[in-house]
């Protein structure tokens, strides 16, 4: 059974930082592309950042230079370090695991809420 369990969300003031974690089980973690997506109220889910099995990364334009995605294959965990947070970063953040863009090998976590507010 595949499980992706996110943690680390919460309430933070503008300019603050949070680190999200996603622990994966039930998949061959090292070969999967891992991603973080977010969905704000009334908006579509969007890609925030992704890291391939070879640790190539890509970021959405709004988070470049503020967020960093990384992975620890020994712990089957992917991280999202979020700095200089803005109110517009408020959303539910979801972890995703995907192998070769196959829809049958595409998994999601339950999501973790990030709220940026003073």
VONUKE-907643 format. One record per residue (C-alpha): residue in three letters; x, y negated, z. Coordinates in Angstrom, 1 decimal. Layout:
! VONUKE-907643
@residuo->ALA; X->X; Y->Y; Z->Z
...
This chain:
! VONUKE-907643
@residuo->UNK; X->0.0; Y->0.0; Z->0.0
@residuo->UNK; X->1.4; Y->-3.3; Z->-1.1
@residuo->UNK; X->1.4; Y->-6.1; Z->1.5
@residuo->UNK; X->2.6; Y->-9.7; Z->1.3
@residuo->UNK; X->2.4; Y->-11.4; Z->4.6
@residuo->UNK; X->3.0; Y->-15.2; Z->4.7
@residuo->UNK; X->3.9; Y->-17.2; Z->7.8
@residuo->UNK; X->5.3; Y->-20.6; Z->8.8
@residuo->UNK; X->2.4; Y->-22.8; Z->7.8
@residuo->UNK; X->1.0; Y->-25.5; Z->10.0
@residuo->UNK; X->0.5; Y->-29.2; Z->10.6
@residuo->UNK; X->3.4; Y->-31.6; Z->10.0
@residuo->UNK; X->3.8; Y->-35.3; Z->9.7
@residuo->UNK; X->4.8; Y->-36.9; Z->6.4
@residuo->UNK; X->8.5; Y->-36.7; Z->5.9
@residuo->UNK; X->8.7; Y->-33.6; Z->8.0
@residuo->UNK; X->9.8; Y->-30.0; Z->7.1
@residuo->UNK; X->8.5; Y->-26.5; Z->7.2
@residuo->UNK; X->9.8; Y->-23.2; Z->6.1
@residuo->UNK; X->7.4; Y->-20.6; Z->4.8
@residuo->UNK; X->8.3; Y->-16.9; Z->4.8
@residuo->UNK; X->6.7; Y->-14.0; Z->2.9
@residuo->UNK; X->7.5; Y->-10.5; Z->4.0
@residuo->UNK; X->6.8; Y->-7.8; Z->1.4
@residuo->UNK; X->6.2; Y->-4.1; Z->1.8
@residuo->UNK; X->5.2; Y->-1.3; Z->-0.5
@residuo->UNK; X->7.0; Y->-2.7; Z->-3.6
@residuo->UNK; X->10.6; Y->-2.4; Z->-5.0
@residuo->UNK; X->11.2; Y->-5.9; Z->-3.8
@residuo->UNK; X->14.6; Y->-6.4; Z->-5.5
@residuo->UNK; X->13.2; Y->-6.1; Z->-9.0
@residuo->UNK; X->10.2; Y->-8.4; Z->-8.6
@residuo->UNK; X->9.9; Y->-12.0; Z->-9.4
@residuo->UNK; X->8.7; Y->-13.8; Z->-6.2
@residuo->UNK; X->6.7; Y->-17.0; Z->-6.3
@residuo->UNK; X->5.0; Y->-19.5; Z->-4.2
@residuo->UNK; X->1.7; Y->-21.0; Z->-5.4
@residuo->UNK; X->-0.6; Y->-23.5; Z->-3.7
@residuo->UNK; X->-4.2; Y->-24.5; Z->-4.0
@residuo->UNK; X->-5.6; Y->-27.7; Z->-2.6
@residuo->UNK; X->-9.3; Y->-28.2; Z->-2.0
@residuo->UNK; X->-11.2; Y->-28.7; Z->-5.3
@residuo->UNK; X->-8.1; Y->-27.9; Z->-7.4
@residuo->UNK; X->-6.8; Y->-24.9; Z->-9.3
@residuo->UNK; X->-4.0; Y->-22.8; Z->-7.9
@residuo->UNK; X->-0.6; Y->-23.9; Z->-9.2
@residuo->UNK; X->2.9; Y->-22.6; Z->-9.2
@residuo->UNK; X->5.2; Y->-24.3; Z->-6.8
@residuo->UNK; X->8.4; Y->-22.3; Z->-7.2
@residuo->UNK; X->9.6; Y->-18.9; Z->-8.3
@residuo->UNK; X->12.8; Y->-16.8; Z->-8.1
@residuo->UNK; X->13.6; Y->-13.9; Z->-10.3
@residuo->UNK; X->15.3; Y->-10.7; Z->-9.4
@residuo->UNK; X->18.5; Y->-12.3; Z->-10.7
@residuo->UNK; X->17.8; Y->-15.3; Z->-8.4
@residuo->UNK; X->17.1; Y->-17.7; Z->-11.2
@residuo->UNK; X->14.7; Y->-20.3; Z->-9.9
@residuo->UNK; X->12.2; Y->-22.8; Z->-11.3
@residuo->UNK; X->10.2; Y->-25.5; Z->-9.6
@residuo->UNK; X->7.1; Y->-27.5; Z->-10.3
@residuo->UNK; X->8.0; Y->-31.1; Z->-11.1
@residuo->UNK; X->6.3; Y->-32.6; Z->-8.0
@residuo->UNK; X->8.5; Y->-30.5; Z->-5.6
@residuo->UNK; X->11.9; Y->-30.6; Z->-7.3
@residuo->UNK; X->14.6; Y->-31.8; Z->-5.0
@residuo->UNK; X->12.4; Y->-31.4; Z->-2.0
@residuo->UNK; X->11.6; Y->-27.6; Z->-1.9
@residuo->UNK; X->14.0; Y->-24.7; Z->-2.1
@residuo->UNK; X->13.0; Y->-21.1; Z->-2.8
@residuo->UNK; X->15.3; Y->-18.3; Z->-1.7
@residuo->UNK; X->15.1; Y->-14.5; Z->-1.2
@residuo->UNK; X->16.7; Y->-12.0; Z->1.2
@residuo->UNK; X->16.6; Y->-8.6; Z->-0.5
@residuo->UNK; X->17.9; Y->-6.9; Z->2.7
@residuo->UNK; X->14.8; Y->-8.2; Z->4.5
@residuo->UNK; X->12.3; Y->-8.0; Z->1.6
@residuo->UNK; X->11.5; Y->-11.6; Z->2.3
@residuo->UNK; X->11.1; Y->-14.7; Z->0.2
@residuo->UNK; X->11.3; Y->-18.2; Z->1.7
@residuo->UNK; X->10.2; Y->-21.7; Z->0.8
@residuo->UNK; X->12.0; Y->-24.5; Z->2.5
@residuo->UNK; X->9.9; Y->-27.6; Z->2.2
@residuo->UNK; X->11.5; Y->-31.0; Z->3.1
@residuo->UNK; X->10.3; Y->-34.6; Z->2.8
@residuo->UNK; X->6.7; Y->-33.3; Z->2.9
@residuo->UNK; X->3.9; Y->-35.6; Z->1.6
@residuo->UNK; X->0.2; Y->-35.6; Z->2.2
@residuo->UNK; X->-0.3; Y->-34.4; Z->-1.4
@residuo->UNK; X->1.6; Y->-31.2; Z->-0.5
@residuo->UNK; X->-1.4; Y->-30.2; Z->1.7
@residuo->UNK; X->-2.8; Y->-26.9; Z->0.4
@residuo->UNK; X->-3.0; Y->-23.2; Z->1.1
@residuo->UNK; X->0.3; Y->-21.7; Z->0.0
@residuo->UNK; X->0.2; Y->-18.2; Z->-1.4
@residuo->UNK; X->3.1; Y->-15.7; Z->-2.0
@residuo->UNK; X->3.1; Y->-13.8; Z->-5.2
@residuo->UNK; X->5.1; Y->-10.8; Z->-6.4
@residuo->UNK; X->5.2; Y->-9.9; Z->-10.1
@residuo->UNK; X->7.1; Y->-7.5; Z->-12.2
@residuo->UNK; X->7.7; Y->-8.4; Z->-15.9
@residuo->UNK; X->4.5; Y->-10.5; Z->-16.0
@residuo->UNK; X->2.5; Y->-7.3; Z->-15.8
@residuo->UNK; X->-1.1; Y->-7.8; Z->-14.5
@residuo->UNK; X->-1.1; Y->-4.3; Z->-13.0
@residuo->UNK; X->2.0; Y->-5.2; Z->-11.0
@residuo->UNK; X->0.9; Y->-8.5; Z->-9.6
@residuo->UNK; X->0.3; Y->-9.0; Z->-5.9
@residuo->UNK; X->-0.8; Y->-11.8; Z->-3.6
@residuo->UNK; X->-0.6; Y->-12.6; Z->0.0
@residuo->UNK; X->-3.5; Y->-13.9; Z->2.1
@residuo->UNK; X->-2.2; Y->-17.5; Z->2.1
@residuo->UNK; X->-1.0; Y->-19.9; Z->4.8
@residuo->UNK; X->-2.3; Y->-23.4; Z->5.4
@residuo->UNK; X->0.1; Y->-26.4; Z->5.2
@residuo->UNK; X->-1.3; Y->-29.7; Z->6.3
@residuo->UNK; X->0.7; Y->-32.9; Z->6.0
@residuo->UNK; X->-0.9; Y->-35.7; Z->7.9
@residuo->UNK; X->-0.1; Y->-38.3; Z->10.5
